[in-house]
Amino acid sequence: MDNLKILVVGGHPADVFGHCGGTRAHHARRGDQITTLALTHGLRNQLILNSI
């Protein structure tokens, strides 16, 4: 089977790195090419959590 080219897009870094990490790892083991795009840096949520 040919290797796939996969684009993972999420609004927050946790969406693309945390929530679908298992799927990304599966495809990486298969040798598929994975590109990941987080549309924000997630800083606002971090600042709110640190202030609590």
N, C-alpha and C positions, 0 to 999 in steps of 0.2 A: 504494500500500500504506500502511496506517495505521502510525504510529510505535508502537514497542513500549515497554513499561515493564519494565525489567530490574533485578532485584535480585541483586547479586553478594555472596555470603557466604563468608567464609573464617576459619579459626582464627587466622591470623597475617597481618600486613599484607603480607608478601611473596606470600602466596597470592592476594590480591585485587588488588594493585597491580602486582606483577612478573610473576607466572606467567600471568595472563590479560589482560595489557595490550593485546595485539594485538586480541583479541576486543572488549575495551571500546572501543578506538579505532575499530574497524570500525563498531560500533553508534553511537558518537558522531557519526561522519561521516554516517551515515544519518539522524541527527536523533532517534534513540531516546533516551528518558529513562533514565539509568543511576543507580542508587543503590548505593553500596558500603558494606558493613559488615564490619569486621575485629573479631573477638571478643576479641582480646588486643592489647596494644600492642607486643609483641615485645621488650620490654626485657630479659628474661632472656637470650635468645640474644645480644643485643648485649653484655651484661655479660660473658658467657662468652667471646665472641670477643675482646673487648678485654683480657681477662686472660691470654690465651695469648701 
